[in-house]
Amino acid sequence: MTELADLPYGLITLEQWDALEIAHARRWELSEGTLIMSPRPQLIHQEISKRLTRLLDDHLPAGMRVLPEIEVTTSSSYPPSVRDPDIVVIHDGAFERNATRVLAADVVLVVEIVSPGSRGMDHVMKLHEYAKAGIEHYWIVDADAPSDERFLAYRLDGDVYRQVSALDGNQVRLREPVDMEFTLGDLTG
């Protein structure tokens, strides 16, 4: 319990965030300077993450890489924000810098897989935050949503996301940022 007692109160800086070992060892994010604990993923969440990461890896064009759970700085100005998306597609240049986290400018796509307790965060807060950070594409996978909302794809239009028509029944068809097709069943087995 001493780990939680040692957490700073109030808004923190990026330097304080970097110094927090607990934040990087557990599922913490930084939202406008405030520490937020993310829910632990369930088995289906992890299976979807593994399968979608593999699908993306098989279809990515040259110059891009897919990584699970890498920190993304969405705002470095005070109060800062650092997110830990389930899946991130980045430009090769970001990978070559070998940093502990990437900047939003290096990110082509973020994917959030909804867990119990994260629905509002993923559909509202992160939708706004990732758009504000200039991340071109955002996908939300929600295994518990109604069938027409289990896979949502967004593309940046100015400073807001617009939903892209990607789901047709059980079939997902995408052309950007990756040209690929799969079924929702491919994600859950």
BAFI-3210 file (N, C-alpha, C; in Angstrom, 3 decimals, decimal comma, padded with zeros to 6 digits):
// residues 189
n [1|2|3|4|5|6|7|8|9|10|11|12|13|14|15|16|17|18|19|20|21|22|23|24|25|26|27|28|29|30|31|32|33|34|35|36|37|38|39|40|41|42|43|44|45|46|47|48|49|50|51|52|53|54|55|56|57|58|59|60|61|62|63|64|65|66|67|68|69|70|71|72|73|74|75|76|77|78|79|80|81|82|83|84|85|86|87|88|89|90|91|92|93|94|95|96|97|98|99|100|101|102|103|104|105|106|107|108|109|110|111|112|113|114|115|116|117|118|119|120|121|122|123|124|125|126|127|128|129|130|131|132|133|134|135|136|137|138|139|140|141|142|143|144|145|146|147|148|149|150|151|152|153|154|155|156|157|158|159|160|161|162|163|164|165|166|167|168|169|170|171|172|173|174|175|176|177|178|179|180|181|182|183|184|185|186|187|188|189]
n.u [000,798|002,085|003,002|000,844|000,414|002,625|002,158|002,003|000,119|-002,375|-001,888|000,564|003,842|005,512|008,079|007,787|006,030|007,665|009,408|007,898|007,827|005,797|003,765|004,552|004,832|002,365|-001,092|-001,400|-002,355|-001,814|-003,750|-004,241|-002,441|-003,344|-003,300|-004,554|-005,989|-006,174|-008,590|-007,896|-007,236|-009,559|-009,706|-010,802|-010,305|-007,484|-007,107|-008,327|-006,625|-004,159|-004,796|-005,627|-003,320|-001,595|-002,958|-002,750|000,056|000,593|-000,420|000,580|001,953|005,252|007,521|006,032|005,181|003,674|002,757|002,009|000,545|002,227|003,483|002,060|002,652|000,295|-000,044|002,385|002,584|001,940|-001,010|000,269|-000,445|-000,365|-000,946|-001,772|-002,348|-004,062|-003,146|-000,762|000,105|002,990|005,267|008,307|010,493|010,026|010,362|013,027|014,230|014,150|012,829|011,195|008,585|006,293|005,755|002,698|002,755|004,216|002,518|000,333|-002,001|-004,187|-005,489|-008,105|-009,312|-012,249|-012,797|-014,575|-015,563|-014,059|-015,436|-016,688|-014,388|-012,913|-014,689|-015,381|-013,618|-010,969|-011,418|-011,751|-009,278|-007,244|-007,844|-007,412|-004,689|-003,839|-003,687|-004,068|-005,781|-008,215|-009,314|-011,934|-012,600|-015,148|-016,259|-018,577|-020,525|-023,504|-023,999|-023,512|-021,792|-019,448|-016,986|-015,477|-014,327|-012,379|-011,474|-009,297|-010,535|-009,771|-009,763|-011,281|-012,689|-014,138|-016,498|-015,691|-017,034|-016,769|-017,649|-019,595|-022,136|-020,785|-018,354|-015,307|-013,973|-011,251|-009,398|-007,631|-005,573|-004,418|-004,702|-007,006|-009,022|-011,266|-013,114|-015,309|-015,280|-012,724|-011,271|-012,041|-012,057]
n.v [-001,208|001,158|002,082|003,408|005,423|006,963|008,336|011,379|014,315|016,299|018,118|016,868|017,061|016,214|015,385|014,541|012,437|010,708|009,928|008,303|005,146|003,273|004,070|003,216|000,536|-000,458|-000,142|002,771|006,043|009,379|012,139|015,252|016,101|014,646|011,634|008,553|005,440|002,621|000,053|-003,444|-005,584|-007,963|-011,484|-011,748|-009,243|-009,240|-011,290|-010,225|-008,025|-009,314|-010,731|-008,663|-007,111|-008,896|-009,125|-006,470|-006,249|-008,046|-006,673|-004,099|-001,298|-000,662|001,096|001,470|000,422|-001,863|-001,822|-003,167|-001,579|000,858|003,815|006,987|010,334|012,654|015,278|017,551|019,966|021,839|021,231|017,964|015,084|011,590|008,696|005,180|003,365|000,392|-000,711|000,517|002,126|003,150|005,433|004,304|005,901|006,780|004,434|003,937|005,824|004,722|005,326|005,646|006,259|007,433|010,312|011,998|012,919|010,997|008,906|006,903|005,468|004,713|002,179|001,305|-001,107|-001,843|-002,180|-003,414|-000,624|001,176|002,266|004,899|006,491|005,587|006,065|008,745|010,622|009,864|009,876|012,595|013,551|012,215|013,191|015,942|015,812|015,285|012,766|010,701|008,431|006,507|003,664|001,831|-001,051|-003,025|-005,609|-006,118|-004,420|-003,388|-005,177|-003,518|-001,648|-002,731|-002,491|000,431|002,916|005,802|008,848|011,586|014,841|017,877|019,117|017,234|013,933|011,971|009,474|006,559|004,547|001,278|-001,179|-003,836|-005,629|-008,441|-008,086|-006,363|-003,726|-001,942|000,807|002,744|003,468|001,244|-001,199|-003,566|-006,468|-008,174|-010,387|-009,837|-012,089|-013,021|-011,651|-012,548|-015,277]
n.w [000,000|000,374|-002,031|-003,336|-001,484|-001,900|-004,229|-006,089|-005,158|-006,748|-009,863|-012,145|-013,657|-016,801|-016,161|-013,498|-013,971|-015,482|-013,476|-011,856|-010,948|-010,425|-012,124|-014,622|-014,331|-013,822|-014,854|-015,503|-016,584|-017,777|-017,589|-018,586|-016,581|-014,414|-012,591|-013,735|-013,223|-015,245|-016,033|-015,388|-018,093|-019,489|-020,378|-023,028|-024,057|-024,200|-026,051|-028,359|-028,727|-029,270|-031,650|-033,422|-033,508|-034,818|-037,304|-038,241|-038,375|-040,431|-042,612|-042,771|-044,515|-045,887|-043,781|-041,521|-038,182|-035,871|-032,493|-029,302|-026,473|-025,950|-024,579|-025,331|-025,819|-025,658|-025,116|-024,339|-023,146|-020,144|-018,306|-018,731|-020,914|-021,091|-022,736|-022,859|-025,192|-026,373|-028,786|-031,077|-034,079|-035,608|-037,284|-038,795|-038,079|-035,455|-034,042|-034,416|-032,790|-030,314|-027,863|-024,618|-024,839|-027,372|-029,447|-030,229|-032,851|-034,174|-034,457|-036,329|-036,065|-033,381|-031,290|-029,233|-027,050|-025,658|-022,215|-019,320|-017,543|-018,998|-021,099|-021,383|-021,217|-023,468|-025,631|-025,429|-023,903|-024,819|-027,551|-028,062|-027,044|-028,545|-031,083|-030,709|-030,310|-032,843|-034,019|-036,717|-037,212|-035,437|-033,814|-032,298|-030,536|-029,396|-027,798|-026,384|-027,281|-029,172|-032,272|-034,548|-033,572|-032,718|-033,918|-034,500|-036,635|-036,978|-038,630|-038,774|-039,217|-039,806|-036,674|-035,418|-035,074|-037,634|-038,214|-040,008|-042,510|-041,931|-041,092|-042,146|-041,520|-040,286|-041,351|-041,671|-043,441|-044,485|-045,783|-045,163|-042,362|-043,222|-045,683|-045,486|-044,763|-042,629|-040,446|-037,656|-036,116|-036,587|-034,744|-032,281|-032,274]
ca.u [000,000|002,922|003,160|-000,212|000,622|003,725|001,766|001,876|-001,213|-002,517|-001,399|001,998|004,544|006,083|009,252|007,286|005,489|008,795|010,033|006,986|007,994|004,515|002,953|005,003|004,738|000,942|-001,895|-001,697|-002,225|-001,775|-004,734|-004,161|-001,715|-003,966|-003,091|-005,770|-005,699|-007,013|-008,980|-007,140|-007,942|-010,073|-009,132|-011,244|-009,567|-006,126|-007,188|-008,578|-005,390|-003,173|-005,215|-005,613|-001,910|-001,086|-003,563|-002,111|001,445|000,588|-000,903|001,168|002,881|006,633|007,689|005,188|005,279|002,590|003,231|000,986|000,767|003,373|003,014|001,984|002,474|-000,696|000,175|003,553|002,446|001,335|-000,799|000,523|-001,219|000,329|-001,880|-001,194|-003,335|-003,877|-002,335|-000,313|000,873|003,882|006,245|009,592|011,392|009,801|010,931|014,487|014,691|014,238|012,391|010,273|007,239|006,330|004,967|001,500|003,124|004,775|001,479|-000,582|-003,251|-004,312|-006,630|-008,517|-010,224|-013,037|-012,893|-015,554|-015,018|-013,323|-016,277|-016,778|-013,046|-012,517|-015,610|-015,562|-012,396|-009,840|-011,809|-011,422|-007,859|-006,435|-008,084|-006,709|-003,252|-003,544|-003,508|-004,905|-006,783|-008,555|-010,268|-012,437|-013,151|-015,967|-016,874|-019,873|-021,423|-024,384|-023,176|-023,109|-020,864|-018,327|-015,746|-015,673|-013,110|-012,462|-010,383|-009,219|-011,007|-009,457|-009,384|-012,267|-012,792|-015,359|-016,563|-015,490|-017,821|-015,837|-018,300|-020,745|-022,513|-019,678|-017,147|-014,630|-013,179|-010,524|-008,436|-006,648|-004,208|-003,983|-005,664|-007,221|-010,375|-011,357|-014,411|-015,239|-014,913|-011,261|-010,696|-012,431|-011,860]
ca.v [000,000|002,356|002,607|004,380|006,555|007,767|009,046|012,821|014,906|017,413|017,967|016,588|017,380|015,051|014,951|013,759|011,206|009,837|009,433|007,401|003,752|002,575|004,438|002,471|-000,890|-000,788|000,438|004,164|007,020|010,758|012,915|016,656|016,209|013,835|010,192|007,758|004,013|001,917|-001,273|-004,592|-006,190|-009,321|-012,416|-011,448|-008,029|-009,623|-012,088|-009,270|-007,267|-010,188|-011,042|-007,450|-006,760|-009,782|-008,715|-005,220|-006,539|-008,732|-005,801|-002,755|-000,936|-000,375|002,361|001,509|-000,708|-001,973|-002,183|-003,132|-000,900|001,769|005,124|008,057|011,671|013,368|016,701|017,746|021,234|021,660|019,914|016,999|013,843|010,427|007,572|003,857|002,657|-001,055|-000,958|001,754|002,023|004,310|005,517|003,686|006,874|006,778|003,191|004,048|006,675|003,827|006,058|004,910|006,558|008,134|011,533|011,840|013,184|009,765|007,876|006,847|004,855|004,139|001,282|001,019|-002,229|-001,458|-003,063|-002,890|000,526|002,103|002,647|006,354|007,011|005,260|006,629|010,192|011,342|009,579|010,332|014,025|013,778|011,766|014,143|017,184|015,544|015,188|011,376|010,605|007,359|005,945|002,558|001,314|-002,403|-003,236|-006,932|-006,157|-003,423|-003,925|-005,669|-002,459|-000,750|-003,508|-001,969|001,800|003,514|007,254|009,521|012,988|015,831|019,105|018,769|016,287|012,664|011,596|008,023|005,991|003,329|000,154|-002,415|-004,259|-006,881|-008,990|-007,866|-005,072|-003,373|-000,691|001,167|003,617|003,624|-000,078|-001,835|-004,909|-006,940|-009,290|-010,473|-009,660|-013,394|-013,163|-011,009|-013,225|-016,719]
ca.w [000,000|000,403|-003,388|-003,583|-000,584|-002,430|-005,442|-005,859|-005,168|-007,664|-011,229|-012,206|-014,902|-017,490|-015,403|-012,366|-014,559|-015,825|-012,246|-011,140|-011,367|-010,356|-013,284|-015,793|-014,024|-013,730|-015,924|-015,222|-017,656|-017,305|-018,339|-018,201|-015,330|-013,375|-012,709|-013,895|-013,317|-016,211|-015,554|-015,895|-019,225|-019,360|-021,353|-024,396|-024,430|-024,574|-027,282|-029,447|-028,916|-029,925|-033,026|-034,243|-033,705|-035,879|-038,579|-038,652|-038,727|-041,728|-043,688|-042,738|-045,586|-045,469|-043,078|-040,326|-037,246|-034,896|-031,160|-028,253|-025,196|-025,863|-024,134|-026,327|-025,259|-026,460|-024,853|-023,476|-022,425|-018,828|-017,710|-019,800|-021,019|-021,636|-022,819|-023,078|-026,011|-026,490|-029,983|-031,717|-035,322|-035,668|-038,365|-038,452|-037,461|-034,006|-033,519|-034,465|-031,686|-029,156|-026,676|-023,752|-025,337|-028,649|-029,547|-031,052|-034,248|-034,737|-034,441|-037,472|-035,607|-032,044|-031,124|-027,859|-026,902|-024,498|-021,054|-018,362|-016,834|-019,871|-022,244|-021,491|-021,482|-024,840|-026,618|-025,288|-023,524|-025,710|-028,890|-028,099|-026,774|-029,683|-032,175|-030,345|-030,471|-034,269|-034,460|-037,919|-037,182|-034,126|-033,873|-031,028|-030,617|-028,199|-027,949|-025,703|-027,869|-030,214|-033,393|-035,475|-032,882|-032,165|-034,502|-034,974|-037,195|-037,110|-039,335|-038,387|-040,174|-039,072|-035,302|-034,875|-035,786|-038,347|-038,318|-041,337|-042,690|-042,024|-040,678|-042,939|-040,873|-039,503|-042,157|-041,530|-044,629|-044,269|-046,821|-044,523|-042,839|-043,661|-046,579|-044,965|-044,494|-041,692|-039,790|-036,208|-035,584|-036,651|-033,562|-031,041|-032,393]
c.u [000,836|003,107|002,107|-000,047|001,710|003,361|001,600|000,413|-001,232|-001,965|000,103|002,549|005,007|007,296|008,837|006,722|006,618|009,430|009,163|007,115|006,667|003,658|003,316|004,906|003,287|000,214|-002,352|-001,555|-002,227|-002,716|-004,760|-003,564|-002,243|-003,717|-004,429|-005,360|-006,693|-007,406|-008,086|-007,926|-008,417|-009,468|-009,520|-010,530|-008,179|-006,110|-007,418|-007,310|-004,351|-003,533|-005,176|-004,188|-001,308|-001,644|-002,912|-000,683|001,548|000,238|-000,262|002,052|004,278|006,672|006,828|005,417|004,094|003,164|002,060|001,470|002,073|002,821|003,095|001,769|001,504|-000,643|001,360|003,483|001,687|-000,135|-000,725|-000,422|-000,372|-000,653|-001,116|-002,195|-003,028|-002,981|-001,993|000,418|001,668|004,715|007,553|010,529|011,247|010,430|012,446|015,049|014,798|013,893|011,463|008,823|007,385|005,481|003,769|001,814|003,702|003,724|000,551|-001,968|-003,130|-005,571|-006,875|-009,524|-010,943|-013,044|-014,024|-014,908|-014,276|-014,173|-016,341|-015,443|-012,676|-013,375|-015,727|-014,223|-011,258|-010,151|-011,442|-009,911|-006,969|-006,623|-007,326|-005,201|-002,848|-003,279|-004,542|-006,037|-006,959|-009,603|-010,656|-013,048|-013,869|-016,761|-018,259|-020,889|-022,426|-023,558|-022,708|-022,146|-019,652|-016,980|-016,064|-014,335|-013,358|-011,240|-010,446|-009,666|-010,855|-008,983|-010,417|-012,248|-014,154|-015,341|-016,466|-016,335|-016,876|-016,517|-019,541|-021,163|-021,394|-018,329|-016,604|-013,771|-012,565|-009,565|-007,327|-006,633|-003,617|-005,080|-005,847|-008,704|-010,293|-012,770|-014,226|-014,857|-013,417|-010,588|-010,968|-012,277|-013,089]
c.v [001,266|002,931|003,667|005,610|007,488|008,536|010,535|013,265|016,059|017,102|017,730|016,930|016,095|014,511|014,117|012,419|010,221|009,212|008,437|005,971|003,014|002,867|003,613|000,965|-001,361|-000,085|001,859|004,981|008,400|011,566|014,333|016,810|015,356|012,356|009,471|006,302|003,379|000,559|-002,365|-005,202|-007,608|-010,186|-012,069|-010,203|-008,396|-010,442|-011,184|-008,483|-008,087|-010,410|-009,806|-006,972|-007,608|-009,397|-007,440|-005,470|-007,194|-007,809|-004,415|-002,492|-000,686|000,985|002,505|000,261|-000,675|-002,471|-002,182|-002,307|-000,122|003,150|006,145|009,377|012,415|014,871|016,834|019,074|020,984|022,043|018,837|015,794|012,775|009,265|006,295|003,039|001,165|-001,416|000,387|001,404|003,313|004,279|004,903|004,637|006,919|005,555|003,298|004,927|005,893|004,543|005,191|005,185|007,318|009,396|011,282|012,049|011,956|008,689|008,017|006,402|004,459|003,285|001,108|-000,124|-002,003|-002,572|-002,550|-001,752|001,508|002,658|004,170|006,988|006,797|005,967|008,150|010,900|011,127|009,979|011,804|014,251|013,365|012,695|015,443|017,035|015,387|013,777|011,086|009,577|006,817|004,865|002,170|-000,056|-002,666|-004,526|-007,004|-005,169|-004,105|-004,217|-004,566|-001,451|-001,485|-003,082|-000,602|002,349|005,006|007,771|010,995|013,881|017,185|018,735|017,872|015,002|012,537|010,083|007,599|004,725|002,160|-001,183|-002,666|-005,627|-007,325|-008,712|-006,450|-004,867|-001,997|-000,448|002,045|003,362|002,320|-000,659|-003,280|-005,193|-008,108|-009,317|-010,221|-010,967|-013,648|-012,574|-011,778|-014,737|-017,443]
c.w [000,000|-000,985|-003,678|-002,702|-001,104|-003,694|-005,147|-005,898|-006,157|-009,043|-011,222|-013,588|-015,582|-016,746|-014,194|-012,839|-014,861|-014,586|-011,474|-011,651|-011,389|-011,588|-014,507|-015,578|-013,973|-014,857|-015,569|-016,501|-017,006|-018,187|-017,798|-016,803|-014,192|-013,629|-012,767|-014,019|-014,284|-015,644|-016,138|-017,033|-018,905|-020,461|-022,782|-024,917|-024,937|-025,864|-028,493|-029,749|-029,676|-031,390|-033,929|-034,488|-034,819|-037,248|-039,103|-039,122|-040,102|-042,893|-043,734|-043,946|-045,013|-044,775|-041,837|-039,485|-036,299|-033,574|-030,185|-027,068|-025,091|-025,470|-025,261|-025,592|-026,164|-026,226|-023,904|-022,727|-021,117|-018,853|-018,805|-019,773|-021,683|-021,585|-023,130|-023,895|-026,091|-027,665|-030,607|-033,008|-035,449|-036,942|-037,884|-037,719|-035,952|-033,365|-033,429|-033,351|-030,376|-027,852|-025,824|-024,112|-026,645|-028,552|-030,451|-032,532|-034,942|-034,965|-035,642|-037,014|-034,144|-032,023|-029,635|-027,902|-025,583|-023,454|-020,175|-017,562|-017,716|-021,012|-022,428|-021,830|-022,950|-025,888|-026,557|-025,045|-024,516|-027,149|-029,055|-027,982|-027,945|-030,885|-031,921|-030,538|-031,934|-034,769|-035,545|-037,826|-035,771|-034,328|-032,459|-031,288|-029,301|-028,353|-027,325|-026,269|-028,805|-031,467|-034,337|-034,844|-032,320|-032,726|-035,082|-035,443|-037,388|-037,853|-038,980|-039,540|-039,486|-037,683|-034,612|-035,695|-036,447|-038,479|-039,775|-041,417|-042,921|-041,785|-041,515|-042,417|-039,948|-040,173|-041,945|-042,769|-044,398|-045,421|-046,254|-043,028|-043,355|-044,535|-046,123|-044,769|-043,526|-041,131|-038,301|-035,531|-035,628|-035,410|-032,274|-031,092|-032,493]
res [m|t|e|l|a|d|l|p|y|g|l|i|t|l|e|q|w|d|a|l|e|i|a|h|a|r|r|w|e|l|s|e|g|t|l|i|m|s|p|r|p|q|l|i|h|q|e|i|s|k|r|l|t|r|l|l|d|d|h|l|p|a|g|m|r|v|l|p|e|i|e|v|t|t|s|s|s|y|p|p|s|v|r|d|p|d|i|v|v|i|h|d|g|a|f|e|r|n|a|t|r|v|l|a|a|d|v|v|l|v|v|e|i|v|s|p|g|s|r|g|m|d|h|v|m|k|l|h|e|y|a|k|a|g|i|e|h|y|w|i|v|d|a|d|a|p|s|d|e|r|f|l|a|y|r|l|d|g|d|v|y|r|q|v|s|a|l|d|g|n|q|v|r|l|r|e|p|v|d|m|e|f|t|l|g|d|l|t|g]
***
